[in-house]
């Protein structure tokens, strides 16, 4: 039996409508596969932990 299991990322759609990138103030898109909110303008991916978006630039992953 594996210790790892994946649960679907779930974020309230109304929350997604009001959240913006803290760096660019631009739109974010939900990447369900990685469980992140992506800011293409800032080239950052913000993690979602336990259904809560972590909107801190220092917690974000840099995109290529």
N, C-alpha and C positions, 0 to 999 in steps of 0.2 A: 504494500500500500504506500502511495506517495504522500509526502508531507505537504506537497504543493497542490493547490487547487485554484482555479480561476473563477471569479464571480464577475458577472457583467457589470460594466461601469454604468452607474445610473446617476444622472444629475437632472434636477428639475429643469425642464425646458424654459420655464419663466426666468430662472436664474441665469441660464445661458444668454437670454435676451439682454440682460442688463450688465453682465460682466464684460469688462474690456481689459485689454492688456495694460498693466500698470506702467509699462515703458513707453508704448506708442499711443495708448488710448484707442487703439484699433480693435477691430472685431476679432473674436476668437472662434475657432472651430473645434468641435469635439472629435477626437480620434479614439474611437471605442476600442480599437485593437491594442493601443498602447496605454489607454486609460489616462490620456492627457488632454489639456486644452492647448491648442496650437495658435501661436501668433506668428503669422507669416512675415509680417512687417518687422518684428523684432528678431525673428528666427530663433524663437524660444518655445519650449513645450513645458507647460506648467502641469505638475502631477495632480492627480485626484486621489486622495487617500480617504477611505471609508466614506465615500460620497461627498467629500469636502474638497473643493478646489483650493490648492495651495498657491496663492497668487503673489509669491515673493520671488523677485528676479534671481536671488541667490539660490533658490530651491529649483529653479527651472533648468531644464536640459537644453543645451545649445544645439540647434539644428544645422545640418550641413548646407 
